[in-house]
Amino acid sequence: MTQLFGSIEAGGTKFVCAVGNESYKIIEKVQFPTTTPDETIEKTIAFFKAFETELKGIAIGSFGPIDIDPDSKTYGYVTTTPKANWANVDLLGKIANAFDVPFYFTTDVNSSAYGEALVRKEVDSLVYYTIGTGIGAGAIQDGHFIGGLGHTEAGHTYVKPHPKDLENHFEGVCPFHKGCLEGMASGPSLEARAGMKGELIPEYSEIWDIQAYYIAQAALQATMLYRPQVIVFGGGVMGQAHMLKRVHDTFSELLNGYLPVPDLKEYIVTPAIEGNGSATVGNFALADKISK
């Protein structure tokens, strides 16, 4: 009998649901906008019901903050998110109650980190950042997620302001923190500075240098805190072909030779799995793991 595994990439903008086989290859996938919790969860359940008899496990990688402590009363909840109507929603419970299979619950960036580590042979220490509508990071050491009381929130660490942002009194777009990485370098920060979507900003604009300054600081933080073998930057913002070199150049300036790191073309990279599909592969593997 065929064994299938489910992946739910629960993003603040869209949900991506997929079913994969034992080789973690996608059998079927669907995506839809993240609207109200009831509507979005109903669509998620409906997708997986078609595969219910063959599913062995499902993993959810969710936008956050979320509660990942199995001993907590709010385990499986989306907690203090600024996304309208989603704060204190029992995401895991509402979906898991519809199925008789084990569930793995973690952050979307943890799922992506797991997927990237899986396909990068001989890599067991990796940090994965998503630079998109929001910013988050998942870190893996020796095949295990880093976290204690909960998951990390690397997107809300404070960063040194770029001189242009100081000059223009730009304090970021995060509703919780002035001057955090997400507020200064997420997709909405580009629009706040330029008055247009990131994809419309010309490649020669100095705004991209400002962006690279903050992303390079994220890479510097990851280097100092975790000493990973690889740092992966995914998400829509890093889809700009010119961004990676800008980040490499700025990172090199900021590091200033303090620590030895690999060749930057191999150390600070974009995802090995195309189409921002790292979370899906990671979720298949986590669903497989929890099913055993």
KAGI-V696058 format. One record per pair of residues at least 24 apart in sequence whose ideal C-beta (glycine too) atoms are under 8 Angstrom apart, sorted by the first residue. I is the first residue (numbers start at 0). J is the second residue. If there is no record, write none. Layout:
i=I j=J
i=I j=J
This chain:
i=0 j=53
i=1 j=53
i=2 j=53
i=2 j=55
i=3 j=50
i=3 j=53
i=3 j=54
i=3 j=55
i=4 j=54
i=4 j=55
i=4 j=56
i=4 j=57
i=4 j=58
i=4 j=282
i=4 j=283
i=4 j=286
i=4 j=287
i=4 j=290
i=5 j=47
i=5 j=50
i=5 j=54
i=5 j=56
i=5 j=57
i=5 j=58
i=5 j=100
i=5 j=282
i=5 j=286
i=6 j=57
i=6 j=58
i=6 j=60
i=6 j=110
i=6 j=278
i=6 j=279
i=6 j=282
i=6 j=283
i=6 j=286
i=7 j=43
i=7 j=57
i=7 j=58
i=7 j=59
i=7 j=60
i=7 j=61
i=7 j=94
i=7 j=282
i=8 j=60
i=8 j=107
i=8 j=110
i=8 j=278
i=8 j=279
i=8 j=282
i=9 j=33
i=9 j=59
i=9 j=60
i=9 j=61
i=9 j=62
i=9 j=90
i=9 j=107
i=10 j=62
i=10 j=107
i=10 j=132
i=11 j=62
i=11 j=80
i=11 j=82
i=11 j=85
i=11 j=132
i=11 j=133
i=12 j=131
i=12 j=132
i=14 j=39
i=14 j=42
i=14 j=43
i=15 j=278
i=15 j=279
i=16 j=43
i=16 j=46
i=16 j=47
i=17 j=279
i=17 j=282
i=17 j=283
i=18 j=47
i=18 j=50
i=18 j=54
i=19 j=279
i=19 j=280
i=19 j=283
i=21 j=287
i=23 j=117
i=23 j=280
i=23 j=283
i=23 j=284
i=23 j=287
i=25 j=279
i=26 j=50
i=28 j=279
i=33 j=82
i=33 j=85
i=35 j=84
i=36 j=84
i=36 j=85
i=36 j=88
i=36 j=90
i=36 j=93
i=40 j=90
i=40 j=93
i=40 j=94
i=43 j=94
i=44 j=94
i=44 j=97
i=44 j=98
i=47 j=97
i=47 j=98
i=48 j=97
i=51 j=98
i=54 j=98
i=54 j=100
i=55 j=100
i=55 j=286
i=55 j=287
i=55 j=290
i=56 j=100
i=56 j=101
i=56 j=102
i=56 j=103
i=56 j=286
i=56 j=287
i=56 j=288
i=56 j=289
i=56 j=290
i=57 j=94
i=57 j=95
i=57 j=98
i=57 j=100
i=57 j=101
i=57 j=102
i=57 j=103
i=57 j=286
i=58 j=102
i=58 j=103
i=58 j=104
i=58 j=105
i=58 j=110
i=58 j=281
i=58 j=282
i=58 j=283
i=58 j=285
i=58 j=286
i=58 j=289
i=59 j=90
i=59 j=91
i=59 j=94
i=59 j=102
i=59 j=103
i=59 j=104
i=59 j=105
i=59 j=282
i=60 j=105
i=60 j=106
i=60 j=107
i=60 j=108
i=60 j=109
i=60 j=110
i=60 j=111
i=60 j=278
i=60 j=281
i=60 j=282
i=61 j=90
i=61 j=104
i=61 j=105
i=61 j=106
i=61 j=107
i=62 j=106
i=62 j=107
i=62 j=133
i=62 j=135
i=63 j=106
i=63 j=107
i=63 j=135
i=63 j=150
i=63 j=152
i=64 j=149
i=64 j=150
i=64 j=152
i=65 j=90
i=65 j=104
i=65 j=106
i=65 j=150
i=66 j=149
i=67 j=104
i=67 j=105
i=67 j=106
i=67 j=146
i=67 j=149
i=67 j=150
i=68 j=148
i=68 j=149
i=74 j=104
i=75 j=104
i=81 j=174
i=81 j=175
i=100 j=290
i=101 j=289
i=101 j=290
i=102 j=289
i=103 j=282
i=103 j=285
i=103 j=286
i=103 j=288
i=103 j=289
i=105 j=144
i=105 j=150
i=105 j=285
i=106 j=135
i=106 j=137
i=106 j=150
i=107 j=135
i=107 j=278
i=108 j=135
i=108 j=136
i=108 j=137
i=108 j=278
i=109 j=137
i=109 j=144
i=109 j=150
i=109 j=281
i=110 j=137
i=110 j=277
i=110 j=278
i=110 j=279
i=110 j=281
i=110 j=282
i=110 j=285
i=111 j=137
i=111 j=231
i=111 j=233
i=111 j=270
i=111 j=275
i=111 j=277
i=111 j=278
i=111 j=281
i=112 j=136
i=112 j=137
i=112 j=138
i=112 j=139
i=112 j=144
i=112 j=231
i=112 j=277
i=112 j=281
i=113 j=137
i=113 j=139
i=113 j=144
i=113 j=281
i=113 j=282
i=113 j=284
i=113 j=285
i=114 j=272
i=114 j=276
i=114 j=277
i=114 j=278
i=114 j=279
i=114 j=280
i=114 j=281
i=114 j=282
i=114 j=284
i=115 j=229
i=115 j=231
i=115 j=270
i=115 j=271
i=115 j=272
i=115 j=277
i=115 j=281
i=116 j=142
i=117 j=280
i=117 j=281
i=117 j=284
i=118 j=271
i=118 j=272
i=118 j=280
i=119 j=229
i=119 j=271
i=122 j=228
i=122 j=229
i=123 j=228
i=124 j=225
i=124 j=226
i=124 j=227
i=124 j=228
i=124 j=229
i=125 j=227
i=125 j=228
i=125 j=229
i=125 j=230
i=125 j=231
i=126 j=221
i=126 j=225
i=126 j=227
i=126 j=229
i=126 j=230
i=126 j=231
i=127 j=231
i=127 j=233
i=127 j=277
i=128 j=153
i=128 j=154
i=128 j=214
i=128 j=217
i=128 j=221
i=128 j=230
i=128 j=231
i=128 j=232
i=128 j=233
i=128 j=234
i=129 j=233
i=129 j=234
i=130 j=184
i=130 j=185
i=130 j=186
i=130 j=214
i=130 j=232
i=130 j=233
i=130 j=234
i=130 j=235
i=130 j=236
i=130 j=237
i=131 j=185
i=131 j=186
i=131 j=234
i=131 j=235
i=131 j=236
i=132 j=185
i=132 j=186
i=132 j=187
i=132 j=235
i=133 j=181
i=133 j=185
i=134 j=180
i=134 j=181
i=134 j=184
i=134 j=185
i=134 j=217
i=134 j=234
i=135 j=181
i=136 j=217
i=136 j=221
i=138 j=221
i=138 j=225
i=138 j=227
i=140 j=225
i=140 j=227
i=145 j=225
i=153 j=180
i=153 j=217
i=153 j=220
i=153 j=221
i=154 j=179
i=154 j=180
i=154 j=181
i=154 j=185
i=155 j=179
i=155 j=180
i=155 j=181
i=156 j=180
i=156 j=217
i=156 j=220
i=158 j=183
i=158 j=184
i=158 j=213
i=158 j=216
i=158 j=217
i=159 j=216
i=161 j=209
i=161 j=212
i=161 j=213
i=163 j=205
i=163 j=209
i=164 j=209
i=167 j=192
i=180 j=213
i=180 j=216
i=180 j=217
i=183 j=213
i=184 j=210
i=184 j=213
i=184 j=214
i=184 j=217
i=184 j=236
i=185 j=236
i=186 j=234
i=186 j=235
i=186 j=236
i=189 j=236
i=197 j=235
i=197 j=236
i=197 j=239
i=202 j=239
i=202 j=241
i=207 j=239
i=207 j=241
i=207 j=242
i=207 j=245
i=208 j=245
i=208 j=249
i=210 j=236
i=210 j=242
i=210 j=245
i=211 j=242
i=211 j=245
i=211 j=246
i=211 j=248
i=211 j=249
i=212 j=249
i=214 j=242
i=214 j=246
i=214 j=249
i=215 j=246
i=215 j=249
i=215 j=250
i=215 j=252
i=215 j=253
i=216 j=253
i=218 j=246
i=218 j=250
i=218 j=267
i=219 j=250
i=219 j=253
i=219 j=254
i=222 j=254
i=222 j=258
i=222 j=260
i=223 j=258
i=226 j=258
i=228 j=261
i=228 j=266
i=229 j=265
i=229 j=266
i=229 j=268
i=230 j=266
i=230 j=267
i=230 j=268
i=231 j=268
i=231 j=269
i=231 j=270
i=231 j=271
i=231 j=277
i=232 j=267
i=232 j=268
i=232 j=269
i=233 j=269
i=233 j=270
i=233 j=275
i=233 j=277
i=234 j=275
i=237 j=269
i=243 j=267
i=243 j=268
i=243 j=269
